Amino acid sequence: MDQPMNLWQLLSQAGWTMMPLYICSIAGLTLLIRKLAQFRSARVTDFTALDALGDEVAVEELGAMAESWRALDTPLGRVLAAAAKALERHPRRAEEEASRAAVSELATLEYGLGGLAFIAQVAPLFGLLGTVLGMVDLFSGMEAAGEAIDTGTLSSGIWKALLTTAAGLMVAIPALGGHAWLGSRLDTLRRRMEEGVGRLLDPALGREEER
């Protein structure tokens, strides 16, 4: 009885059509590891900066609070620090400065996520292309063989052709999952930024309008 083949032996049966998928798998894994390390290093899920926000922040406290937020070295802390500094110096431009800081922080974190999304989309297409080319090669060989068609050869050709589709899904699913998870962390951070800036600016800007 033949020994069952392991994963690498199976994939080697798919031939040259696996090359784009090997490239996608290496690129996707590298990109995913880099983004996970970046998010961990940047402390994207650290929202302790919100703890210092009460119902209303006094103007004379803004400078000290901005320094304490900046010292946290988190995306949320830097955005709140920028908003506090702007509120202290140019209250009417505070919302614009906070928005600019938030866009800058989010853009840095979002960089590379498009690559993961692209790999998740293109890997199944490469797999399907490999399957189609494998089936074309199989049926062209059957046509050349005429009536002398071996069912074993037919079934072997079919499962070998389907290997690239399976490999494409194996590459796409982790890339899609990683993209979704990282995107959800960014969405949470974006909401916390909006919440923090709103709690900081709304009372102060309300006082400005009353004057």
ChimeraX attribute file (.defattr): number of C-alpha atoms within 10 A of each C-alpha:
attribute: neighborCount
match mode: 1-to-1
recipient: residues
	/A:1	3
	/A:2	4
	/A:3	5
	/A:4	8
	/A:5	9
	/A:6	8
	/A:7	8
	/A:8	8
	/A:9	10
	/A:10	13
	/A:11	16
	/A:12	12
	/A:13	15
	/A:14	21
	/A:15	14
	/A:16	10
	/A:17	18
	/A:18	21
	/A:19	14
	/A:20	15
	/A:21	27
	/A:22	15
	/A:23	12
	/A:24	23
	/A:25	22
	/A:26	12
	/A:27	14
	/A:28	25
	/A:29	16
	/A:30	12
	/A:31	18
	/A:32	21
	/A:33	12
	/A:34	13
	/A:35	21
	/A:36	14
	/A:37	12
	/A:38	14
	/A:39	16
	/A:40	12
	/A:41	10
	/A:42	14
	/A:43	15
	/A:44	19
	/A:45	16
	/A:46	16
	/A:47	17
	/A:48	13
	/A:49	24
	/A:50	19
	/A:51	8
	/A:52	11
	/A:53	15
	/A:54	10
	/A:55	7
	/A:56	12
	/A:57	17
	/A:58	11
	/A:59	11
	/A:60	9
	/A:61	11
	/A:62	20
	/A:63	17
	/A:64	13
	/A:65	20
	/A:66	21
	/A:67	16
	/A:68	16
	/A:69	24
	/A:70	19
	/A:71	12
	/A:72	17
	/A:73	14
	/A:74	21
	/A:75	28
	/A:76	31
	/A:77	25
	/A:78	23
	/A:79	27
	/A:80	29
	/A:81	27
	/A:82	25
	/A:83	30
	/A:84	30
	/A:85	20
	/A:86	21
	/A:87	23
	/A:88	19
	/A:89	12
	/A:90	13
	/A:91	18
	/A:92	16
	/A:93	12
	/A:94	23
	/A:95	22
	/A:96	13
	/A:97	20
	/A:98	26
	/A:99	17
	/A:100	14
	/A:101	20
	/A:102	23
	/A:103	14
	/A:104	14
	/A:105	17
	/A:106	17
	/A:107	11
	/A:108	11
	/A:109	19
	/A:110	14
	/A:111	10
	/A:112	15
	/A:113	18
	/A:114	11
	/A:115	16
	/A:116	25
	/A:117	18
	/A:118	15
	/A:119	24
	/A:120	26
	/A:121	18
	/A:122	17
	/A:123	28
	/A:124	22
	/A:125	18
	/A:126	22
	/A:127	27
	/A:128	21
	/A:129	17
	/A:130	28
	/A:131	23
	/A:132	16
	/A:133	13
	/A:134	23
	/A:135	19
	/A:136	13
	/A:137	14
	/A:138	19
	/A:139	14
	/A:140	11
	/A:141	13
	/A:142	16
	/A:143	12
	/A:144	10
	/A:145	11
	/A:146	8
	/A:147	8
	/A:148	9
	/A:149	13
	/A:150	11
	/A:151	9
	/A:152	9
	/A:153	11
	/A:154	15
	/A:155	12
	/A:156	12
	/A:157	18
	/A:158	16
	/A:159	16
	/A:160	21
	/A:161	27
	/A:162	18
	/A:163	23
	/A:164	30
	/A:165	22
	/A:166	16
	/A:167	22
	/A:168	28
	/A:169	20
	/A:170	17
	/A:171	24
	/A:172	27
	/A:173	16
	/A:174	18
	/A:175	27
	/A:176	17
	/A:177	14
	/A:178	23
	/A:179	20
	/A:180	15
	/A:181	13
	/A:182	18
	/A:183	15
	/A:184	12
	/A:185	13
	/A:186	18
	/A:187	13
	/A:188	13
	/A:189	20
	/A:190	18
	/A:191	11
	/A:192	17
	/A:193	23
	/A:194	18
	/A:195	12
	/A:196	22
	/A:197	25
	/A:198	16
	/A:199	17
	/A:200	25
	/A:201	22
	/A:202	13
	/A:203	14
	/A:204	20
	/A:205	15
	/A:206	10
	/A:207	10
	/A:208	11
	/A:209	8
	/A:210	6
	/A:211	5
